[in-house]
Amino acid sequence: MPPKGEMMYTILVVDDNPAIVDIFMNMLEQGGYSTMSATSGPEALKILESTRPDMILLDIMMEPMNGWETLGNIKSGSPSVASIPVMMLTAKHLTVEEAEEYGLSIEDYINKPITRRALYGAIEAFFHRRDRMETRMQIAGESGADPEIIKEYRNLCRTTDVQQRLIRILEQVVAGSEVSDERHNEILSAIRAMNETVMTKNKRLEEIREEFSGLELSSGEGNVS
């Protein structure tokens, strides 16, 4: 949960089952989060016309607009709406097709039912990564780092985060899916290729972090991982 004294994140819970909405809202509020709710995709989109939550928990199996359709509307909206992180709620594992089609548009997916600890962990992991990146960029800028290097750092952080997330989702989905041997091997090959790309980008990230650390030491700024 958010450490005492830090900002309270607002999370929009979207599920067409009011009882499920209440369960998630209670869990989140006990963890120190502020909550909002919608019981349909259209209602969620209406809320987003005037409000910007810090995260959306979005159920997949909804009617008449399902979660994937709602996600598509969110990501095709204004930049401020499209940038809101989304975690999908589901009572089953994603299919391989869903992971490949939507994996780059979501932060993660949460299987129902979920423990309070697991829910907090999934949410906090995202905010920790984002806040660490933004803090590092701010300190680097104050220490005199080249703006183009800061921009490269931001882009590398975001693209590696997306690829690592998709790798994780695909690994979980493949482990729980019944697919042909050919399809299974095809997906594993794609995962290996993405892992190699991530390794290359992480190497460059480490070089940039070392450059930032040198600037911070010379300017007397604290170090951020």
N, C-alpha and C positions, 0 to 999 in steps of 0.2 A: 504494500500500500504506500501512498505518497508519504515520505518522511514528514514528521511534524515541522511546520514552518514553511514547507514548500507549497507551490501553487496547487490548487485543487483542479484536477482535470475533469471536464464534463464529457460524459459518454452517452450517446443516443442508442437506446436499445430498441430494435425493430423486430417484432415477431407478431404473427396474427393470433397467437394464443395469449390472452391477457394474463393467465396464470404464470406462464413462462416469463413474460415481461416482469411481473411482480417479483419472481424469484431472482432474476438477474439484477433488478434494481436494488433489492434488499441486500444482495451480496456485495454489490458495488458500493452502496452507501455505507455498509459496515466497514468497507475498506478505505473510506475517506474520499470517495469519488462523488462528484455531483452527477445527477442523472436526468435524462429526458427520455420520453418513450413515444413510440408510434406502433399502431397495430396493423399497419399495412404499408406497402411500398409508396402509394400515392400520398399517404399522410406524412411519411418520412420526407418525401421530396418537398412537400408543402412547408414543413418545418425548416428545411434547409434553404428556403427562399429568404429567410430573415435571420436565421441563427446558424452559428458555426461551432458545433461541438468539436472537442479535441479528437474524438474517435467515434466510430459507429460499429456496433455489434449488430449484424444483419442476418436474420434467419433465411435459409434457402427455400424451404418448403412453405410458401405462402400463396394465397389466392386473393384476387385474380392476378396480381402482378407478383411473380416469384422473386426470390432474392437476387438471382442473376440478372433479371430484367431491371430490377431496382438499382443494382450495382452499375449496370450499363448507363442508366440515366444519371447517376451520380458522377461517374467518370467522364461523361460527355457534357457535363454542366460547365459552369464558369470555373476559371482556374482556382478560385478560393474554395469552391465546393469539391472539385475534382481532387484537390490535394488532401482532403480529409482522409486519414487512414481508416480502412475498413477491415474488420475481422468477420468472417462468415460463421454463423451458427448452424450446426447440422447434427442430426441424430444418426448419421451414417458417414462413412469415409467418402471423400470426394472420389469421383471416377477419374480415370486417367485423362479422359477427354476434358473434364471440367478443370482439372489441374493445369492442363496445357493451354486451355482457352482463357482461363481467368486467373491463373496463378500469379501473373505479373501485376494484376490490378488489386490484389488483396495483401494484407500484411500477414495473415495467417488464417487458419480455420479452427474452430473450437467445437469439439464433439460434446453433445449433450447426452447424459448429464455430466456436469463438471464440478470438481471440488472448488471451494473458495480459493484455496492455495494455488491451484493450477490456473484459475482465472486471473488472479492477481499477477502471477508469474508471467503469463502471456502478455498482459497489458503493460506491465512494468518494463519488460524486456524491450518493447518498442520505444517507450518514452526515454528509457536510459540511453539507447543507441542514438536517438535523435538529439537529446539534450547534450550528450557528450560531443557529438559532431559540431553542434552550434557553439558550444563553449570553446572548443578547440579553434574554430574559425575566428571567433571574437578575439581570443588571446593572440592568435597569429597576426590578425590585422593590427592590433594595438602594438605588437612587437615589430611591425614594419615589414611583414611578409609581402611578397609580390601578389597583387590581387589576382593575377592569372593563375598562380600556384594555388591560392585559396579556392578559386573557382574549380580548378582541376581536382583538388581534394574533395570538395563537396560532391562533384559529379562521380568521382570514384567511390566515395562512401555510399552514395545512393544506388549506383549500378551494382556494386558488389552485394549490397544488402538485398536488392531485388533478386539477384541470381542465387544467392545463398538460400533465400526464402523459397524460391521455386524448386531448388534442389531438394530441400527438406520436405516440401509438400509432395514432390514426385516420389521420393523414397518411401514416404509413409503410404502413399496411395498404391504404389506398385506392390508393397509388402502385403497389403490387404485386398488386392484385386485379383480376379481371375482373368488373365489375358493370355493370348497365345505366346508360345515360346519366341516366335519371331518378333512380336510386338514388345515382349518383355525385354529382349536383347536390344531392340531399337531404343527403348527408353533408357536402359542402363548405359548405352553408348552415349546418348545425349547428356546424361548426368555426368559421365566422365569428362566429356568435352567442356561442360560448364564448370566443372571443378578445376580444370586446367586453366580456364580463363580467369576464374576467381583467384587462383594462386598467383598468376601474373599481375593482376591488379592489386592484390594485397602486398606484393613485393614493392610496387610503386608507392602504395600508401605508406608503407614503412619508411621508404626513403623521404617522403614528404614530412612525415611525423618527426624524423630525425632533424630535418632542416628547420622545422618549426621549433623544436626543442632547443636547437642552437641559438636561434633568435631570442627565444624566451629567456634563456640563461644570460645572454648578453645584455638584455634589457631589464633583467631582474624580475620577470614575470614568473608565476608558478607554473608547474608542469601539469598537463592534463593528458591522460592516456588516450 
